[in-house]
Amino acid sequence: MRILFAGSPAIAVPALESIAMMNDGGEDFVLAGLLTRADSPKGRSGRPEPTECAAAARRLFPFPILKPEKLDSAAREQAAALKPDLLVSFAYGKIFGPQFLALFPLGGINIHPSLLPKYRGATPIPAAIFNRETVTGITIQSLAAEMDSGDILVQEAVPLSGKETTASLSETMAKKAAELLPAALRGIDGGTLRATPQDNGAATYCSLIKKEDGLIDWNRTAAEIDAQIRAFDPWPLSWTMHGELPLYILKAEVVEAGDTPVTSPVGGPLPFPETAASSGPTPCGPCSESTLTGSRALSGRVLGKDKNKGILIQTGGGILAVSELQYQARKALEWKAFLNGARNFMDTRLG
């Protein structure tokens, strides 16, 4: 079986490598070529650089690399010259039209990092984290005209701990895809793989993320803001304003009920909601309307610090402990080092 692999970012590299390993192991699966996005400017130099898949292909495999700007007739001619039997796609970045798919006698399959039909679209990993899902997964599906709507061939769930970032979960998904793909290819080759149609009525969608989506709304709950910070790591990151300065919040955690942070350095107890336990200041659990209103009146205020958790910030529901921060155009700092250089930070209000 001759395979044209379509992929661009780092998440697709292990799947690409898994096909090459099948051929090296004596199985009759040949990487006919790589289809990837064109080189694009990166870094401060702005020099065009290849995608992560293209870089891996150059380093490891002696096969053709196709980088068309468009999947037009010229691109179809290049792909057809490789005589591929099957198209395998993972985060390629372009939509395949019917004329392109017609080049492959065995059709095409796509690897999608969600439990389809949930989170169809380009950003399923940050969507699962942002929405605080407890489980997500990998789906290998047949390619269809409508995005991510093809029949399910292989699917496996991946539990979430609530600590994942998009960066860390992408690594997990990359490894899981590489583990599942060889068996799927053997099933296609042997005619033993069974397809299950998706329930289109249960489909949900995720949209592209924009840089401005990273702005933190401190009126949201601590759990929601924590999920946003993790979902937007490594891009676009989550940010707020400290006076006139943009400030990125890189790492944080929710202060759970029962934890007792230190008092404010400006004197007196931290201004938690009045319903906090009398044994010490704690964030509210399911807040009453009056309590939530009080929290929102203080949302974004830097309350103090906890020696184990970091800088404490009031949100619209609960307290967020921030452990790593970065002013725009400066380096990222652990919270203690940050406070050493920002002595006016305490008792200010962010946002």
C-alpha positions as CSV (number, residue, x, y, z in Angstrom):
1,M,0.0,0.0,0.0
2,R,1.4,3.4,-1.0
3,I,0.5,6.2,1.3
4,L,0.6,9.9,0.9
5,F,0.7,11.5,4.3
6,A,-0.7,15.0,4.7
7,G,0.4,16.8,7.8
8,S,2.1,20.0,9.0
9,P,2.6,20.7,12.7
10,A,4.5,18.8,15.4
11,I,1.4,16.8,16.6
12,A,1.4,14.9,13.3
13,V,5.1,13.9,13.3
14,P,4.8,10.7,15.4
15,A,2.0,9.4,13.1
16,L,4.2,10.1,10.1
17,E,7.1,8.2,11.8
18,S,4.9,5.3,12.7
19,I,4.2,4.6,9.0
20,A,7.9,4.7,8.1
21,M,8.5,2.3,10.9
22,M,6.0,-0.1,9.5
23,N,7.9,-0.2,6.2
24,D,11.2,-0.5,8.0
25,G,9.7,-3.5,9.8
26,G,9.1,-5.4,6.6
27,E,5.4,-4.6,6.2
28,D,4.1,-3.6,2.8
29,F,3.3,0.0,3.6
30,V,5.3,2.6,1.7
31,L,5.4,6.3,2.3
32,A,5.0,7.6,-1.2
33,G,5.4,11.2,-0.1
34,L,4.5,14.0,2.3
35,L,2.0,16.7,1.6
36,T,2.5,19.7,3.9
37,R,2.0,23.4,4.1
38,A,4.4,25.7,2.3
39,D,7.3,27.2,4.2
40,S,6.4,30.2,6.3
41,P,8.2,33.0,8.1
42,K,9.1,32.1,11.7
43,G,11.0,33.7,14.6
44,R,12.6,37.1,14.8
45,S,14.5,36.6,11.6
46,G,11.3,36.1,9.6
47,R,13.0,33.6,7.4
48,P,10.7,31.0,5.7
49,E,11.1,27.7,7.5
50,P,9.5,24.3,6.8
51,T,6.7,22.8,8.8
52,E,7.6,20.4,11.6
53,C,6.5,17.5,9.4
54,A,8.7,18.6,6.5
55,A,11.6,19.0,8.9
56,A,11.1,15.5,10.2
57,A,10.8,14.1,6.7
58,R,14.0,15.7,5.6
59,R,15.8,14.3,8.6
60,L,14.5,10.8,8.5
61,F,13.0,9.7,5.3
62,P,14.1,9.8,1.6
63,F,10.7,10.5,-0.1
64,P,9.2,13.4,-2.0
65,I,7.8,16.4,-0.1
66,L,5.0,18.4,-1.7
67,K,4.4,22.0,-0.5
68,P,1.7,23.4,-2.8
69,E,0.2,26.8,-1.9
70,K,-3.2,25.5,-3.3
71,L,-4.6,22.0,-4.0
72,D,-5.1,22.9,-7.6
73,S,-4.5,21.0,-10.8
74,A,-0.7,21.3,-10.5
75,A,-0.8,19.9,-7.0
76,R,-3.0,17.1,-8.2
77,E,-0.5,16.2,-10.9
78,Q,2.3,16.1,-8.3
79,A,0.3,13.9,-6.0
80,A,-0.8,11.6,-8.8
81,A,2.8,11.1,-10.0
82,L,3.5,9.4,-6.7
83,K,0.9,6.7,-7.4
84,P,-0.6,6.7,-3.9
85,D,-3.3,4.2,-2.9
86,L,-4.4,5.9,0.4
87,L,-4.4,9.5,1.8
88,V,-3.6,9.7,5.5
89,S,-4.3,13.2,6.9
90,F,-3.5,14.7,10.4
91,A,-3.6,18.5,10.9
92,Y,-2.6,19.3,7.3
93,G,-4.4,22.6,7.3
94,K,-6.3,22.6,4.0
95,I,-9.6,21.1,2.8
96,F,-9.5,18.2,0.3
97,G,-11.8,18.6,-2.6
98,P,-13.5,15.7,-4.5
99,Q,-11.0,16.0,-7.4
100,F,-8.1,15.6,-5.1
101,L,-9.6,12.7,-3.1
102,A,-10.4,10.9,-6.4
103,L,-6.6,10.4,-6.8
104,F,-6.7,7.7,-4.1
105,P,-8.1,4.2,-5.0
106,L,-8.6,3.4,-1.3
107,G,-9.8,6.9,-0.4
108,G,-8.6,8.9,2.6
109,I,-8.6,8.8,6.4
110,N,-8.2,11.6,8.9
111,I,-6.9,11.6,12.4
112,H,-8.8,14.0,14.7
113,P,-8.0,14.6,18.4
114,S,-11.5,14.5,19.8
115,L,-14.3,11.9,20.4
116,L,-16.2,12.7,17.2
117,P,-18.9,13.9,16.6
118,K,-17.9,16.2,19.5
119,Y,-15.6,19.1,18.6
120,R,-15.5,19.0,14.9
121,G,-13.2,21.7,13.6
122,A,-9.7,23.1,13.9
123,T,-9.2,23.4,17.7
124,P,-10.5,20.3,19.5
125,I,-7.7,20.1,22.0
126,P,-8.0,23.7,23.4
127,A,-11.8,23.4,23.2
128,A,-11.8,20.3,25.4
129,I,-9.6,22.0,28.0
130,F,-11.4,25.3,27.9
131,N,-14.8,23.6,28.5
132,R,-13.3,21.5,31.4
133,E,-14.1,18.1,29.8
134,T,-13.2,15.1,31.9
135,V,-12.5,12.9,28.8
136,T,-11.5,13.5,25.2
137,G,-9.9,11.1,22.7
138,I,-8.6,10.3,19.3
139,T,-10.7,9.4,16.3
140,I,-9.6,7.9,13.0
141,Q,-12.3,8.6,10.4
142,S,-12.8,8.3,6.7
143,L,-12.5,11.6,4.8
144,A,-15.8,13.1,3.7
145,A,-17.0,16.2,1.9
146,E,-18.2,17.8,5.1
147,M,-15.5,18.6,7.7
148,D,-14.9,15.8,10.2
149,S,-18.1,14.1,9.3
150,G,-16.7,10.8,7.9
151,D,-17.5,7.4,9.3
152,I,-15.6,6.4,12.5
153,L,-13.0,3.7,11.9
154,V,-11.1,3.7,15.2
155,Q,-11.8,5.7,18.4
156,E,-10.2,5.7,21.8
157,A,-10.9,7.8,24.9
158,V,-8.3,9.8,26.8
159,P,-9.2,10.8,30.4
160,L,-8.3,14.3,31.5
161,S,-7.0,15.3,34.9
162,G,-7.8,19.0,34.7
163,K,-4.2,19.9,34.7
164,E,-3.5,19.6,31.0
165,T,-2.4,22.4,28.8
166,T,-2.9,22.4,25.0
167,A,0.9,21.8,24.7
168,S,0.9,18.8,27.0
169,L,-2.3,17.3,25.7
170,S,-1.1,17.7,22.1
171,E,1.9,15.6,23.0
172,T,-0.3,12.9,24.5
173,M,-2.6,13.0,21.4
174,A,0.4,12.7,19.0
175,K,1.6,9.6,20.8
176,K,-1.8,8.0,20.9
177,A,-2.4,8.7,17.2
178,A,0.9,7.0,16.4
179,E,-0.1,4.0,18.5
180,L,-3.5,3.6,16.8
181,L,-2.6,4.3,13.2
182,P,-0.7,1.1,12.3
183,A,-3.6,-1.1,13.3
184,A,-6.0,1.0,11.3
185,L,-3.9,0.8,8.2
186,R,-3.6,-3.0,8.6
187,G,-7.4,-3.2,8.9
188,I,-7.9,-1.1,5.7
189,D,-5.4,-3.3,3.9
190,G,-7.0,-6.5,5.0
191,G,-10.6,-5.3,4.6
192,T,-11.4,-6.0,8.3
193,L,-11.9,-2.4,9.5
194,R,-15.6,-1.7,10.2
195,A,-16.9,1.9,9.7
196,T,-19.5,3.4,12.1
197,P,-21.5,6.4,10.8
198,Q,-21.4,9.5,13.1
199,D,-24.5,10.8,14.8
200,N,-24.7,14.2,13.0
201,G,-27.4,15.3,15.4
202,A,-24.9,15.1,18.3
203,A,-22.2,17.1,16.5
204,T,-20.6,20.1,18.2
205,Y,-18.0,22.4,16.6
206,C,-15.0,24.4,17.7
207,S,-13.8,27.6,15.9
208,L,-10.4,29.1,15.2
209,I,-8.8,30.9,18.2
210,K,-7.8,34.5,17.8
211,K,-5.2,36.4,19.7
212,E,-7.7,38.7,21.4
213,D,-9.5,35.6,22.8
214,G,-6.7,35.4,25.4
215,L,-7.9,38.5,27.2
216,I,-8.9,37.4,30.8
217,D,-12.3,38.4,32.1
218,W,-11.8,38.5,35.9
219,N,-15.6,38.4,36.4
220,R,-15.5,34.7,35.4
221,T,-14.8,32.1,38.0
222,A,-11.4,31.0,39.0
223,A,-12.0,27.5,37.5
224,E,-13.0,29.1,34.2
225,I,-10.0,31.3,34.1
226,D,-7.7,28.5,35.0
227,A,-9.1,26.4,32.1
228,Q,-8.6,29.3,29.7
229,I,-5.0,29.7,30.8
230,R,-4.3,26.0,30.1
231,A,-6.3,26.0,26.9
232,F,-4.4,28.9,25.4
233,D,-0.9,27.6,26.3
234,P,1.2,27.8,24.1
235,W,-0.9,30.2,21.9
236,P,-2.3,32.8,22.1
237,L,-1.6,32.8,25.9
238,S,-3.9,34.5,28.4
239,W,-3.3,38.1,29.3
240,T,-4.6,41.0,31.3
241,M,-3.6,44.6,32.0
242,H,-1.6,45.9,35.0
243,G,-2.0,49.6,34.6
244,E,-0.8,50.4,31.1
245,L,1.3,47.2,30.8
246,P,0.0,43.9,29.2
247,L,0.7,41.1,31.6
248,Y,0.6,37.4,30.6
249,I,-0.6,34.9,33.2
250,L,1.3,31.7,32.3
251,K,0.6,29.3,35.1
252,A,-2.1,29.3,37.8
253,E,-4.4,27.1,39.9
254,V,-7.6,27.4,41.7
255,V,-7.5,27.9,45.4
256,E,-9.7,25.2,46.7
257,A,-12.2,25.6,49.5
258,G,-10.5,24.7,52.8
259,D,-7.1,26.2,51.8
260,T,-6.1,29.1,53.9
261,P,-3.9,31.7,52.1
262,V,-1.8,34.2,54.0
263,T,-3.2,37.7,54.8
264,S,-2.7,40.6,52.6
265,P,0.7,42.4,52.8
266,V,-1.2,45.7,53.0
267,G,-2.7,44.7,56.4
268,G,-5.8,42.9,57.5
269,P,-7.4,39.8,56.3
270,L,-7.9,39.1,52.6
271,P,-11.2,40.5,51.3
272,F,-12.9,37.1,50.6
273,P,-16.7,36.9,50.4
274,E,-18.3,37.4,53.7
275,T,-19.6,33.8,53.6
276,A,-16.1,32.4,53.9
277,A,-15.5,30.1,56.8
278,S,-14.7,31.7,60.1
279,S,-11.6,29.5,60.5
280,G,-9.8,31.6,57.9
281,P,-10.3,33.2,54.5
282,T,-11.3,30.7,51.9
283,P,-12.9,31.1,48.5
284,C,-16.6,30.5,48.2
285,G,-18.0,27.2,46.8
286,P,-21.4,27.5,45.0
287,C,-21.8,31.2,45.6
288,S,-25.1,32.8,46.5
289,E,-26.2,35.8,44.4
290,S,-25.2,38.3,47.0
291,T,-21.8,36.6,47.5
292,L,-21.1,36.5,43.8
293,T,-21.9,40.1,43.5
294,G,-19.4,40.9,46.2
295,S,-16.7,38.8,44.5
296,R,-17.3,40.5,41.2
297,A,-16.9,43.9,42.8
298,L,-13.4,42.9,43.7
299,S,-12.6,40.8,40.6
300,G,-9.1,41.3,39.3
301,R,-7.7,42.6,42.7
302,V,-4.4,41.2,43.8
303,L,-5.1,40.1,47.3
304,G,-1.8,38.8,48.6
305,K,0.4,35.8,48.3
306,D,0.6,32.2,49.5
307,K,4.1,30.8,49.9
308,N,3.2,27.5,48.3
309,K,0.8,28.6,45.6
310,G,1.8,32.1,44.5
311,I,0.0,35.4,44.0
312,L,-3.6,35.4,44.9
313,I,-6.1,37.1,42.7
314,Q,-9.9,37.5,43.3
315,T,-12.2,36.4,40.5
316,G,-15.9,36.5,40.0
317,G,-16.1,33.2,41.8
318,G,-13.2,32.0,43.9
319,I,-9.5,32.9,44.0
320,L,-6.8,32.1,41.5
321,A,-3.2,31.5,42.6
322,V,-0.8,32.6,39.9
323,S,2.7,31.0,39.9
324,E,4.2,32.3,36.6
325,L,3.8,35.7,34.9
326,Q,5.3,37.7,32.2
327,Y,5.1,41.4,31.2
328,Q,5.0,41.8,27.4
329,A,8.4,41.8,25.8
330,R,10.1,40.6,29.0
331,K,11.0,37.1,30.1
332,A,8.7,34.8,32.0
333,L,9.2,34.8,35.8
334,E,8.3,32.6,38.7
335,W,6.0,34.5,41.0
336,K,8.6,35.3,43.7
337,A,11.1,36.7,41.2
338,F,8.3,38.6,39.5
339,L,7.3,40.3,42.8
340,N,10.9,41.3,43.5
341,G,10.8,43.4,40.3
342,A,7.2,44.6,40.7
343,R,6.9,45.9,44.3
344,N,3.8,48.0,43.5
345,F,1.9,44.9,42.4
346,M,0.1,44.0,45.6
347,D,-3.4,45.3,46.2
348,T,-3.7,46.6,42.7
349,R,-6.5,45.6,40.3
350,L,-5.9,43.8,37.0
351,G,-7.9,44.2,33.9
